[in-house]
Protein backbone atom coordinates (compact mmCIF):
# COMPACT_ATOMS: atom_id res chain seq x y z
CA UNK A 1 0.00 0.00 0.00
CA UNK A 2 0.89 3.66 -0.03
CA UNK A 3 2.81 5.31 2.75
CA UNK A 4 0.60 7.38 5.02
CA UNK A 5 3.07 10.23 5.50
CA UNK A 6 2.70 13.70 4.04
CA UNK A 7 5.19 14.77 1.42
CA UNK A 8 6.11 17.70 3.67
CA UNK A 9 7.00 15.34 6.53
CA UNK A 10 9.05 13.03 4.30
CA UNK A 11 10.89 15.95 2.68
CA UNK A 12 11.71 17.50 6.08
CA UNK A 13 13.16 14.24 7.40
CA UNK A 14 15.05 13.51 4.19
CA UNK A 15 16.61 16.99 4.16
CA UNK A 16 17.90 16.44 7.71
CA UNK A 17 19.02 12.84 7.15
CA UNK A 18 20.56 13.58 3.76
CA UNK A 19 19.06 10.58 1.97
CA UNK A 20 15.75 9.04 1.00
CA UNK A 21 13.86 7.36 3.82
CA UNK A 22 11.25 4.65 3.54
CA UNK A 23 7.80 4.63 5.10
CA UNK A 24 8.92 1.71 7.27
CA UNK A 25 11.91 3.69 8.54
CA UNK A 26 9.65 6.64 9.37
CA UNK A 27 7.22 4.32 11.17
CA UNK A 28 10.05 2.80 13.22
CA UNK A 29 11.33 6.29 14.07
CA UNK A 30 7.86 7.28 15.32
CA UNK A 31 7.44 4.07 17.34
CA UNK A 32 10.75 4.73 19.08
CA UNK A 33 9.15 7.83 20.61
CA UNK A 34 5.69 6.45 21.22
CA UNK A 35 7.10 3.46 23.12
CA UNK A 36 8.96 5.67 25.60
CA UNK A 37 7.27 5.90 28.99
CA UNK A 38 9.03 9.25 29.52
CA UNK A 39 7.48 10.54 26.29
CA UNK A 40 4.07 9.14 27.27
CA UNK A 41 4.30 10.70 30.74
CA UNK A 42 5.48 14.08 29.46
CA UNK A 43 2.71 14.34 26.87
CA UNK A 44 -0.03 12.28 28.56
CA UNK A 45 -2.68 14.99 28.36
CA UNK A 46 -1.87 15.88 24.76
CA UNK A 47 -1.86 12.22 23.72
CA UNK A 48 -5.37 11.77 25.11
CA UNK A 49 -6.75 14.71 23.12
CA UNK A 50 -4.67 15.03 19.97
CA UNK A 51 -2.29 13.27 17.62
CA UNK A 52 1.23 12.68 18.96
CA UNK A 53 3.82 15.35 18.26
CA UNK A 54 7.13 13.77 17.27
CA UNK A 55 10.27 15.90 16.94
CA UNK A 56 12.23 15.91 13.71
CA UNK A 57 15.50 13.96 13.88
CA UNK A 58 18.57 15.87 14.98
CA UNK A 59 20.63 14.37 12.18
CA UNK A 60 21.36 11.20 10.26
CA UNK A 61 22.85 9.30 13.20
CA UNK A 62 19.95 10.23 15.49
CA UNK A 63 17.46 9.04 12.86
CA UNK A 64 19.29 5.76 12.31
CA UNK A 65 19.55 5.04 16.03
CA UNK A 66 15.84 5.66 16.55
CA UNK A 67 14.93 3.55 13.51
CA UNK A 68 17.02 0.73 14.99
CA UNK A 69 15.14 0.96 18.30
CA UNK A 70 11.81 1.01 16.46
CA UNK A 71 12.83 -2.05 14.44
CA UNK A 72 13.56 -4.01 17.63
CA UNK A 73 10.17 -3.04 19.02
CA UNK A 74 8.53 -4.17 15.77
CA UNK A 75 10.44 -7.45 15.89
CA UNK A 76 9.33 -7.99 19.46
CA UNK A 77 5.69 -7.58 18.55
CA UNK A 78 5.80 -9.70 15.42
CA UNK A 79 8.15 -12.42 16.68
CA UNK A 80 6.65 -15.93 16.47
CA UNK A 81 7.42 -16.68 20.13
CA UNK A 82 4.64 -16.56 22.73
CA UNK A 83 3.94 -13.15 24.20
CA UNK A 84 4.30 -12.96 27.95
CA UNK A 85 4.43 -9.36 29.17
CA UNK A 86 1.87 -6.59 29.53
CA UNK A 87 3.03 -3.37 27.88
CA UNK A 88 1.48 -0.15 26.67
CA UNK A 89 1.87 1.98 23.60
CA UNK A 90 0.36 5.31 24.47
CA UNK A 91 -2.74 4.42 26.43
CA UNK A 92 -3.30 1.15 24.54
CA UNK A 93 -2.53 -2.02 26.56
CA UNK A 94 -0.64 -4.62 24.54
CA UNK A 95 1.04 -7.97 25.07
CA UNK A 96 4.75 -8.08 24.28
CA UNK A 97 7.71 -10.45 24.37
CA UNK A 98 9.71 -9.38 27.39
CA UNK A 99 13.24 -10.30 26.29
CA UNK A 100 13.24 -8.09 23.21
CA UNK A 101 10.90 -5.32 24.27
CA UNK A 102 12.08 -4.72 27.79
CA UNK A 103 15.51 -3.69 26.51
CA UNK A 104 14.07 -1.66 23.62
CA UNK A 105 11.61 0.00 26.01
CA UNK A 106 14.43 1.11 28.34
CA UNK A 107 16.42 2.30 25.34
CA UNK A 108 13.45 4.43 24.17
CA UNK A 109 13.33 6.13 27.57
CA UNK A 110 17.09 6.66 27.76
CA UNK A 111 17.21 8.13 24.28
CA UNK A 112 14.25 10.39 24.97
CA UNK A 113 15.94 11.61 28.17
CA UNK A 114 19.26 12.23 26.40
CA UNK A 115 17.64 14.18 23.58
CA UNK A 116 15.25 16.26 25.63
CA UNK A 117 17.16 16.62 28.90
CA UNK A 118 16.13 19.87 30.57
CA UNK A 119 13.47 20.46 27.90
CA UNK A 120 11.25 17.89 29.58
CA UNK A 121 9.61 20.66 31.59
CA UNK A 122 9.69 23.23 28.78
CA UNK A 123 8.26 23.35 25.27
CA UNK A 124 9.04 20.38 22.96
CA UNK A 125 11.26 20.87 19.89
CA UNK A 126 9.73 21.25 16.43
CA UNK A 127 7.74 18.17 15.46
CA UNK A 128 7.62 16.12 12.26
CA UNK A 129 3.91 15.34 12.54
N, C-alpha and C positions, 0 to 999 in steps of 0.2 A: 504494500500500500504506500501511499504518499506520506511523507514526513508531515507532522503536525506542528511545525515551527514556522513562524513568520520569516519572510525573507530578510526583514530588518534585523531580527535576532541572529539569524545565521550569519549575515554579513558582519555584524558587530563582533561576534565571537571569532569569525575567520580573520578579521583584520587584526585582532589582538594576538591570535595564535599564529598567524602567518602562513596558514595552509587551510585547505578545504577540510571541513569536519562533517562527519556523517550524522544522520538523525540518531543513530544508536549511541554514538559518542556524546551527543548533546543530552540524550536521555540519561545516560550513566552519570554525566556531570551533575544534572539536576538531582538525581537520586542521592548522590553523595552529600548534598545539603539536606534534603528532606529526611534522610535517615538519621541525622544528627539530633540527639536529644537536646543539646545546647541550642541548636537552631529552633527546634520545636518549642522549647521553653521560652526563648527570647521573643518569638513571634506568635505565641499561642493565640492571643486574641485576634491578631490579623488573620491567622490561618483558619480560624473558625468563621470568619466573615468575608474573606476575599481569597483570591488566588495567591499562591506563594510568590514572594519576591526573592529572586535568586540573583546574587551579584554576578557581574561579568567576571570572567577569569582575569587574574592579574598578570597573565603571560602564558606562554606555551607550556612551560614546566608545570605551572599551577594547574592548567587545564588537564594535562596528561596525568598528573597525580590524582586528581579528582575523578577522571574517567576510570582510572585503574581501581579506585575504591568502589565506584559505582558498578563496575564489572564484577567485582567479588560479591557485592550484595546481590546482583542479578544471579550469579552462579549459585549462591546460597539458596535463593528462592526456587530456582529451577532445577536444582540437583535431584537426581533420582532417589537419593537416600530418604529415609523417613524423617519427617519434620518433628522436632521435639521441644521447641522453645517458643513461648509467647513473646511477641515483639510488636511494636507499633510503627507505623509509617504515618506521620501526622497524627490524627486522632483515630486512625483505622487499625483495629487489632488484627494481627496476622500471626501465622505460625511460621517459624523459621528454624533452619538447621543451626544449632548453636555453635558448632566448631568453626564454621566459616563466618557466620554473621556476627558473632560476638566480637571477634577481632576487627572486622570491618566497621562495626558500630562504634567501637572505641576510637578507631582511626578517624571516622567522620567527626566525632566530637573534638578530638585533638586538633584536627586540621581546621575546623571551624574556629576554635579558640585561638590558634596561632594566626589565622588570617584576620580575625576581628579584634582580638585583644581588648584594648580599652574601649573600643567602639561598641562593645556589647550593651552598654548603657546609653549610648548616643544613637544618632541616626545611622541606618545601614548605608553601605556604599551603593552606588548606582546599580540597578538590577538589569538582568538580561530579559526578564519576562514581565 
